[in-house]
Each structure stands twice: as C-alpha cells, then as structure tokens.
C-alpha cells in the first residue's frame, strides 16, 4: 500500500507541476512579493512552497515574463514581481491552451 501511495503522490506532483506556471502568472497582473503570492495562491486552493516558488519567479523573470522591483520604503525590503507585456501575452495564450487541453481531457474522462 505504501508504494501505491508514493506512486500516486509522484503522479499528482507531476500533474500539478505543469499547472504552476499558469497559476503564478494568473496572480501577477498587479505587483506581489513572494509571500503574498504564496498566500494568494493558497487561498485559491493552489499549494506552493517557497522553495518551489522563488526559483520559478526567477526563471519567469529571466524569460521576460515577469519583472521585479525592490521596495525599500518599508522596514523590511521586499522584491515585487509583476507580469511584463510579454508575460501578459503569454498568459493569455496559455489560458487558451489550458482551455483546449481541459476540454479534451474532460471529454476523455467522460468516456469512461
């Protein structure tokens, strides 16, 4: 039974990993810092750990989909991220892809 649970958890993580980029981009229209993003996603049912989120944010920034700015006005400096124009475009395109994939998968799953 333990091996089956481990396998199921691994498969669940693989499925979830593919949705994280879209999940993160969906929340980045307005600037957010990392912890606020974690909270926002968790409130909407998407669990993400900081050690997963921060490398993802850096990668999306390197790809030009996000930009970051430091806010040093508060006692604790925070790095805020938001979508770029390219990020907005890619987010809209990925939403279309998600809709198409979801529709196809729902059709396949209904065939059972």
N, C-alpha and C positions, 0 to 999 in steps of 0.2 A: 504493500500500500504506500509506503514511503517513497519508493521510486516513481510510482504513478503521480503522486503529489508533486514531486520535484519536476517531473516532465511537464505536467500541466502548468506549473509556475513558470518554467522556462518558455513554454509556448505563449503563455499570457504576456510575459515580458517582451517577447519578440513582436507580438501583435501591437502592444502598447507603444513600443519604441518608435514604430512607424507613424504614430499619431502625434508625438510630442512636438515636432516642428510646427505643425499646423496649429496645435493647441497654444504654443507660445506666441506665434505670430498673431493669433486671433486677439491676444490681450495687449498688443504693443502699439496700438494706434496712438495712445497717449503715453507719455513717459512713465516708466515704472522702474524702480530699483528691484534687485533680485528678491529680497524677502517679501516685498509687496506682491511680486509676481507669483511667488510660491503660494502665498495666502489666497490671491485671486483665483488661481487655478484650483486649489484645494476646495475653495468654496463652491466651485462649479463641478466638483467630483473628479478632478484630474490630480492625482497624487504625483509629486515630483520632488526628488531630494535635491538639496543644494549641490551636492557633488555631481549630479547629472545636469542641473540647470546651468550653472556657471560656464562649464565648457561649451555647452550648446549655445549660450548667449555669445561667447567669444567667437565661436565658429560662424554663427549667423552674421556677426559684425564683420568678420574677415571676408565673408561672401558678399558684403554690401547690402544685406537685407535689413540690418539694424545699424543704428549709430548710437554712440554713447556720449554722455557729458557728465562731468563731475559737478555735484552741487556741494560747495564748501561753506554755504551760508549757515548751515545748522552746526550744532556741536559735533555731530558725527558726519563726516563727509560721506556722500552716497553717490554711486555711479548709476545714472539713469539711462535706460535704453528705450528706444522707440523705433518704429519701422521707418525706413527710408522710402523714397519714391519707388525704387526698385523693389523694396520689401512689400509695399502696398500692391504693386503689380503682381508679384509672385504669390502673395497671399490670395489675391482674387483668383488667379489661375489654379492654385492648389485647392481652393474651395470647389471650383468646378470639377477638378479631378476627383476630389473626395465624394462629391455628389454622384458622379458617374460610377465610381467603384462601389459606393454604398448601395446604389440602386441595383447593380449587377449582383452583388453579394446577397442582398435581400431576396432577389429572385432565385438565386441558387439555394438559399436556405429554406425558402418556401416550398421547393420541390420535394423536400423530404416527405 
